[in-house]
């Protein structure tokens, strides 16, 4: 069916195999404590809440943001759908956010700072890496994504930009414009031996920044913001022997996993039946298990079905072209489409929905939602569609 091509709030999440990031680096090796922002030292209430992440702070009076799946869904700091766009964390439940650029410098840039676990060793090479995703509501993209290693903490009592010379990466002319997945930013740094802090943000003069113009994502109804705003996750500083040991690219495109995520719409005037009918649940490749990022959509469906006892639904599972091809060699994938539908049914039944109101079916790869061969496009096909039936 094509109705989900016109879905509201459609976005994908790169969860694939990547190198030199905090997910694969043991805590004992990573010089950054709480690089994925999962440990909270305070309560997250509003934007500007980076201080709620243990060890992190803002070095200027323009505060960085923290987003979390654990806060109320109406909060601007809610993930996956917050005030700056829709994105699920690269790992865990939380991620940070920074304003990198603002048109005409009308809004201040923001930065975030963390103390390293210990002072860096003189002459030692380190791989500095973090992952970014451009906020969906950003009207602009930006280059000059870098990181600065400092011997002292910075506490600047104003909102003016920091003017340090970032040490990594060496090349900062890449414009990062991906609103769907997470893109690596990394580079090597040879320590002087007195560095104790890492600061992430834009340090370039405004006139040197290349700001790309972004189209509002299809299905997004909120106005764009005149800024380049980036979500940040999985920050790491890791000792390495060779330059080649520092990489933040995908290992293999075919090995990467995306979850294409769409929240049930709250568009005013839509009936409960129409809202349920717009729902879809998406999956990692080869998986029948429900991803944590799908829970808000599932819980919205549960609430709507509980409040509208006359509604019945049909759940139809689908798989992507790679899964179709791989099922020829893997018999365990033959009924993956129906098992995905059954997993959604099980969730609804466990939440109190009468099983008699739910039917399931599978369509293999016969009705793709997208016919392109990119990972993000194929992620749209790994889904369970929800149809209200009479």
Buried (B, 14 or more C-beta within 10 A) or exposed (E): EEEBEEBBBBBBBBBBEBBBBBBBBEEEEBBBBBBBBBBBEEEBEEBBBBBBBBBBBBBBBBBBBBBBBEBEBEBBBBBBBBBBBBBBBBBBBBBBBBBBBBBEEEBBBBBBBBBBBEEBEEEEBBBBBBBBBBBBBBBBBBBBBBBBBBEEEBEBEEBEBBEBEBBBBEEBEBBBBBBBBBBBBBBBBEBEEEBBBBBBBBBBEBEEBBBBEBEBBEBBEBEBBBBBBBBBBBBBBBBBEEEEBBBBEBEEEEEBBBBBBBBBBEEEEBEBBEBBBBBBBBBBBBBBEBBBBBEBBBBBBBBBBEEBEEBBBBBBBBBBBBBBEBBEEEEEBBBBBBBBBBBBBBBBBEBEBEEEBBBBBBBBBEEBBBEEEEBBBBBBBBBBBBBBEE
